Amino acid sequence: MSLHGKRKEIYKYEAPWTVYAMNWSVRPDKRFRLALGSFVEEYNNKVQLVGLEEESSEFVCRNTFDHPYPTTKIMWIPDTKGVYPDLLATSGDYLRIWRVSDTETRLECLLNNNKNSDFCAPLTSFDWNEVDPNLLGTSSIDTTCTIWGLETGQVLGRVNLVSGHVKTQLIAHDKEVYDIAFSRAGGGRDMFASVGADGSVRMFDLRHLEHSTIIYEDPQHHPLLRLCWNKQDPNYLATMAMDGMEVVILDVRVPCTPVARLNNHRACVNGIAWAPHSSCHICTAGSDLGHPADAASHRGSHPGLHRRGRDQQRAVGVHAARLDRHLLQQLPGDPACLKPRDALSHLDLLPSSLRVCVCVCV
């Protein structure tokens, strides 16, 4: 990229396989670093770590390592200050913690809560606590959620050994649990929510696990696949149903009554991401055509969101929505960068930038 040239608006990277899971790194010393998990229908799968070469304005692969089965989710440690070891977590058959260095990525520990059996219940998702990075929560098809404690042991040589233990395991739903996410409410450490095949959103407090609060139940009892907490206002969260074409916005202060339903999609929704900078904006990704809209304005919509105007004929797969006084206004996007048969399977927003988001096309 020329020092005097115009900066690129879209950065593209093509993986050698279908991409299913991905996550941005938030370490300040590792800018524009992305982890990608493959979806290959066999035991042997891959994880790639890619980074942006700012001189050439291209994403390049830094490292590739093997992974058993596809990763159902992948996350970097939520370390915005760079004080923890550079760790990466993946879920699949087990929860695995990887240590990343400039030369290699090695398995640090494998967290298994069923050591008395040769079989395991696959993990559908997990979340890494942003306030206390020593806490992780996993969801499983065996109806349980497990909260793990991560520990950094004594320094041996120049290496801090990382290990984990089960802090608690609870039966969270009547059927399979599909997603789990920690809330920033109450200090951001102890409260989390989960969704599952029973069609409910349930909220838990690690300090009082004898109770749980049902925030929402799908009227048709359709399985709920994903949930996502508002990053600025912990009262709000979003969820979506299996094969559903809408996103349900919930307020925990008013259980079981959706604040709004975003229903501009014309095919099933696959991903949700709240804006990192605003409590009023959310992006959704779906199997219909679309692109990530720029929702940088807090009170009003960005002009770029309306470039197609009234002549827009096609539904888009990623929508920005503005939450204002409990009213969500859906904003159209411009799908110029995608082909008609593209489907968006995942959405993630880069925390350090208001303008960058990534969608995986499969």
C-alpha positions, 0 to 999 in steps of 0.5 A, spaced: 500 500 500 502 506 498 503 511 503 500 516 499 495 512 496 488 511 499 487 506 504 483 499 502 476 499 504 475 491 504 480 486 505 479 479 503 482 472 505 480 466 502 482 460 506 483 453 503 477 450 506 470 452 508 470 456 514 466 455 520 468 459 526 472 465 527 474 470 532 478 477 532 484 477 537 484 483 542 491 484 544 494 491 543 500 488 540 497 483 535 493 488 531 488 485 525 489 478 527 484 473 526 483 465 527 479 461 522 476 454 524 475 449 518 469 445 516 471 439 513 466 433 514 472 428 517 476 427 523 482 431 521 481 439 521 485 445 521 485 452 524 489 458 521 492 464 524 492 470 519 494 477 520 494 483 516 500 485 512 499 493 513 505 494 508 501 490 502 494 491 505 493 483 505 491 478 510 497 472 510 497 466 514 501 466 520 500 459 522 496 453 521 495 447 526 491 441 526 484 440 530 480 434 531 473 435 528 471 442 526 471 447 531 464 449 533 467 456 536 474 459 537 476 465 541 482 469 543 483 470 550 479 477 552 486 480 554 485 488 551 492 490 555 496 484 553 498 482 560 496 474 560 499 469 556 497 469 548 492 464 549 486 461 544 481 456 545 477 452 541 471 447 542 469 441 539 469 434 542 473 438 548 475 445 550 482 446 548 487 451 550 492 453 545 498 457 547 500 462 541 507 464 539 511 467 533 514 460 531 508 455 533 502 454 536 501 448 541 496 445 545 496 447 553 491 443 556 485 439 554 479 440 559 475 434 559 469 433 565 468 426 563 474 422 564 471 416 567 468 414 560 471 414 553 465 417 550 464 425 550 458 429 549 460 434 544 461 442 546 456 446 541 459 453 544 463 456 549 464 463 552 470 467 555 469 471 561 471 478 559 472 481 566 475 475 569 479 471 563 480 465 568 473 463 567 470 460 561 463 457 560 461 451 555 455 448 553 453 441 551 448 437 547 448 433 554 443 439 556 449 442 561 453 448 562 460 447 565 464 453 568 471 452 568 477 455 572 483 457 568 490 457 572 497 459 570 501 455 574 508 456 577 513 458 572 518 452 569 524 455 565 520 461 561 513 457 560 507 459 565 503 452 565 496 453 564 491 448 567 483 448 568 478 445 573 471 445 573 468 450 578 461 448 577 456 444 572 449 444 572 443 442 568 441 448 564 436 446 559 431 440 558 434 439 551 441 440 548 444 447 550 446 450 543 450 457 546 452 460 552 454 467 553 457 471 560 453 478 561 456 484 563 451 485 568 452 485 576 460 486 575 460 482 569 463 476 572 458 471 575 452 472 570 451 468 564 445 466 559 444 460 555 439 458 549 437 451 547 433 446 543 427 447 548 426 454 545 428 458 551 433 463 554 435 462 561 439 466 565 444 464 571 448 467 577 454 463 579 453 466 586 446 463 586 445 457 582 439 454 585 435 458 581 435 460 574 430 465 570 427 464 563 427 470 560 424 468 553 421 462 550 419 461 543 412 461 542 413 455 537 418 452 541 423 452 536 430 451 538 434 457 539 441 457 536 445 463 538 445 469 543 449 475 544 449 480 549 449 488 548 456 490 549 454 497 552 447 496 555 447 489 559 439 489 559 439 487 552 440 481 548 439 478 542 437 471 540 435 467 533 431 460 532 433 454 528 432 456 520 428 462 523 429 469 519 428 474 524 432 476 530 429 477 537 431 483 541 430 481 549 430 486 555 431 482 561 427 487 565 421 485 561 422 477 561 418 473 556 416 479 552 421 481 546 422 488 545 423 487 537 423 482 532 428 484 526 425 480 520 428 483 514 431 477 512 429 472 506 433 466 509 435 463 515 439 468 520 446 465 522 450 470 526 449 476 530 453 481 533 452 487 537 456 494 535 462 494 540 461 502 541 454 503 541 448 500 545 443 502 539 446 498 533 446 490 531 448 487 525 445 480 523 448 475 518 444 470 514 443 466 508 441 471 503 445 476 500 448 481 504 454 485 506 456 488 513 453 495 514 457 501 517 453 503 523 458 508 526 452 513 528 449 513 535 443 517 533 442 517 526 444 512 520 450 513 516 449 515 509 453 509 507 447 505 509 442 508 504 446 507 498 441 503 494 435 508 496 428 506 494 431 501 488 433 496 492 430 490 490 434 484 494 434 482 501 441 483 504 444 478 509 447 483 514 443 488 517 444 494 521 439 496 526 438 502 531 435 501 538 432 508 540 427 508 545 425 501 545 424 502 537 429 498 532 429 501 525 432 496 520 437 499 515 438 496 508 445 495 506 449 494 499 451 487 497 456 489 492 462 485 494 458 479 494 455 474 489 448 472 488 449 465 491 453 467 497 451 465 504 453 468 510 455 463 516 458 467 521 459 475 523 464 478 528 466 485 529 473 488 530 473 491 537 478 496 535 474 499 529 467 501 528 468 500 521 470 493 520 466 487 520 467 480 517 463 475 514 464 468 512 461 466 506 460 458 504 
